[in-house]
Amino acid sequence: MKPPLVHAVDVIATPDEARHLAGELAARLSVNPDVQSMDWDEATASWRCALVDGGRGRLTLAAPADPAAAAVNTHRLVATFEQGSPDAAEAFFAAARHLPFTDTEVAAAVSELPLTSRLADRWPDKPLAGTGVLLTIHHMRDFLVLVDSLLALGVDPAHMTVIDKEYPYAHTHRVDAHLVQRHGIAVWRYRDLREGIEDHIGRVAAAGKRSVVMDDGGYVMPTVLRELPEHAGHFTGLVEQTTSGIRKVEGLDLPLPLFSVAESDMKGMIESYGIADAAVRNTLRLLPDEKLEGQAALVLGFGRIGHEVARVLETRRMRVAVFDSDITRLVAAHEEGFLTGRSLEQLVRTHRPRLVFGCVGSRSFGAREARLLPDRSFLVSTTSRNFEFDLAELRAGSTQVTDRGVLGTGYQLAGDSPELVVLGHGMPINFHYAESLSNRYVDLVLAGLAVGAVTLAGGDERLRPGHNVATTNLILAEAGIVDDYYRLYGPAGGGRG
Ligand SMILES: NC(=O)c1ccc[n+]([C@@H]2O[C@H](COP(=O)([O-])OP(=O)(O)OC[C@H]3O[C@@H](n4cnc5c(N)ncnc54)[C@H](O)[C@@H]3O)[C@@H](O)[C@H]2O)c1
């Protein structure tokens, strides 16, 4: 007999909000085509539900048994499933996971992002009312505050489209549910990227509008220019928030202005440390029983992120080596006191790192180097998607590949070679069942993205087709958001918005 499957979600809410949320979920399930019947059971204070192709589900609004170990005002929604097929279980849990945030939770996030949430005070004349927006920003709670802000700046929710990158963030399903159920925004999955773009263009163009792209990883414009070139003219501008996105558009002849938050001083000088810190913290959270102090680590790529990762690992008392294919970066790493070498293979052979942190942005490490690692080593990436490590090569060179659950994938390399674990299956570790930076930290960059959208929608003539790094820096400085950030978190600020 199969054990019951259980999914529990903690929501922060008033008792009324929690009851309302659970009631809405039961109502949604009752009209779900996979559900045959749905009844309230007084004796167990639960909704009981029978699935069409067998199996029984139960939904209970519970309280934590140990409130001292939970956040204040926590309610626990417990979904249980018994005796059905895996497909029926998946249909039941897919619905149960899609819980929008409560007003209490949204209010907390809004208070944590004062710069982003107050942008409409800066531009009260709704500068985005005539524009569609297509976004690929990470599905985290901070993103919902950006969306609220864009709506307050005038975007019609019917003219907004979100591409879900399908990373396993801490609250990915709830963010999705909130966008769809509370705002009626179209959400498309990354795997259906092209259809999502076409749908967006059709909807927005029918209303006589054009669109701004707010991208995080160069997903949209390369697809438009290569696969839908006849629609390139629909877009008036591109805001890009990450280096990998810049790399992807580099070879393209961009017919529109790029507002490059990715390459801005603000992003490089302020945010990189936070990302590195979040990446290292989540790595340690996944490996609570490891002792990394005193052990060897290797950082691949001494760019903005890699430089900060190397420094954070050093403060965690690891012995850190750095490899960069660019000789100037390598010299910089050497002169900062890190162990370096011209040959990656030689560096791995002599330093024998137990932790390898990939921060290059493209393939940097494969089976040949992995074979030189000590046993029980960990590979960790900060790069978008799973591009950093050659996972296909690792798989082909292994006698056994095991799914290690939340930890990632284990590879037993063939021959007299080590076993290693690729944490988070090689996806960027700061998003792996986590929310990366704290909301107060990421506020500045999200506000910067919105500044970009407003500027592009307004047709600022200083922004020319192609890259605009210097002008982006100028416009971000003019917007005053960094001044506000300094007022909040600088020497005179109390650290709270
Ligand atoms: N996880 C996140 O939250 C997050 C946030 C921002 C950026 N990123 C990603 O992190 C990656 C790095 O970003 P960055 O801003 O530090 O980029 P960067 O361009 O500043 O640094 C990349 C470094 O890698 C070096 N390099 C290039 N090819 C190499 C190779 N084969 N071997 C060794 N070194 C090589 C370059 O010389 C450079 O020093 C990008 O993919 C970016 O998109 C992730």
The ligand as a MOL file (V3000), in Angstrom:
LIG
                    3D

  0  0  0     0  0            999 V3000
M  V30 BEGIN CTAB
M  V30 COUNTS 44 48 0 0 0
M  V30 BEGIN ATOM
M  V30 1 N 22.5300 33.9100 -9.7430 0
M  V30 2 C 22.2750 35.1960 -9.8320 0
M  V30 3 O 21.4910 35.7830 -9.0860 0
M  V30 4 C 23.0120 35.9890 -10.8570 0
M  V30 5 C 22.9890 37.3690 -10.8010 0
M  V30 6 C 23.7440 38.0760 -11.7220 0
M  V30 7 C 24.4470 37.3930 -12.7000 0
M  V30 8 N 24.4040 36.0340 -12.7450 0 CHG=1
M  V30 9 C 25.1360 35.2570 -13.7480 0
M  V30 10 O 26.4420 34.9790 -13.2650 0
M  V30 11 C 27.3450 34.8760 -14.3680 0
M  V30 12 C 28.5420 35.7750 -14.1430 0
M  V30 13 O 28.1240 37.1270 -14.0900 0
M  V30 14 P 29.1570 38.3220 -13.9090 0
M  V30 15 O 28.3550 39.5680 -13.8870 0
M  V30 16 O 30.0900 38.0230 -12.7890 0 CHG=-1
M  V30 17 O 29.9350 38.2180 -15.3200 0
M  V30 18 P 31.3490 38.8420 -15.6790 0
M  V30 19 O 31.3470 38.9810 -17.1590 0
M  V30 20 O 31.6130 40.0400 -14.8390 0
M  V30 21 O 32.3910 37.6850 -15.2410 0
M  V30 22 C 32.6160 36.5050 -15.9550 0
M  V30 23 C 34.0880 36.1500 -15.8010 0
M  V30 24 O 34.3090 34.8580 -16.3640 0
M  V30 25 C 35.5300 34.9040 -17.0910 0
M  V30 26 N 35.5080 33.8170 -18.0710 0
M  V30 27 C 34.9020 33.7750 -19.2780 0
M  V30 28 N 35.0390 32.5560 -19.8240 0
M  V30 29 C 35.7510 31.8060 -18.9360 0
M  V30 30 C 36.1540 30.4620 -18.8950 0
M  V30 31 N 35.8660 29.5890 -19.8740 0
M  V30 32 N 36.8420 30.0300 -17.8100 0
M  V30 33 C 37.1350 30.8740 -16.7870 0
M  V30 34 N 36.7630 32.1490 -16.7780 0
M  V30 35 C 36.0510 32.6080 -17.8240 0
M  V30 36 C 35.5760 36.2790 -17.6820 0
M  V30 37 O 36.8970 36.6480 -18.0350 0
M  V30 38 C 35.0250 37.1100 -16.5260 0
M  V30 39 O 36.0490 37.5340 -15.6450 0
M  V30 40 C 26.5120 35.2780 -15.6030 0
M  V30 41 O 26.0050 34.1110 -16.2090 0
M  V30 42 C 25.3530 36.0370 -15.0220 0
M  V30 43 O 24.1930 36.0240 -15.8070 0
M  V30 44 C 23.7090 35.3280 -11.8330 0
M  V30 END ATOM
M  V30 BEGIN BOND
M  V30 1 1 1 2
M  V30 2 2 2 3
M  V30 3 1 2 4
M  V30 4 1 4 5
M  V30 5 2 4 44
M  V30 6 2 5 6
M  V30 7 1 6 7
M  V30 8 2 7 8
M  V30 9 1 8 9
M  V30 10 1 8 44
M  V30 11 1 9 10
M  V30 12 1 9 42
M  V30 13 1 10 11
M  V30 14 1 11 12
M  V30 15 1 11 40
M  V30 16 1 12 13
M  V30 17 1 13 14
M  V30 18 2 14 15
M  V30 19 1 14 16
M  V30 20 1 14 17
M  V30 21 1 17 18
M  V30 22 2 18 19
M  V30 23 1 18 20
M  V30 24 1 18 21
M  V30 25 1 21 22
M  V30 26 1 22 23
M  V30 27 1 23 24
M  V30 28 1 23 38
M  V30 29 1 24 25
M  V30 30 1 25 26
M  V30 31 1 25 36
M  V30 32 1 26 27
M  V30 33 1 26 35
M  V30 34 2 27 28
M  V30 35 1 28 29
M  V30 36 1 29 30
M  V30 37 2 29 35
M  V30 38 1 30 31
M  V30 39 2 30 32
M  V30 40 1 32 33
M  V30 41 2 33 34
M  V30 42 1 34 35
M  V30 43 1 36 37
M  V30 44 1 36 38
M  V30 45 1 38 39
M  V30 46 1 40 41
M  V30 47 1 40 42
M  V30 48 1 42 43
M  V30 END BOND
M  V30 END CTAB
M  END
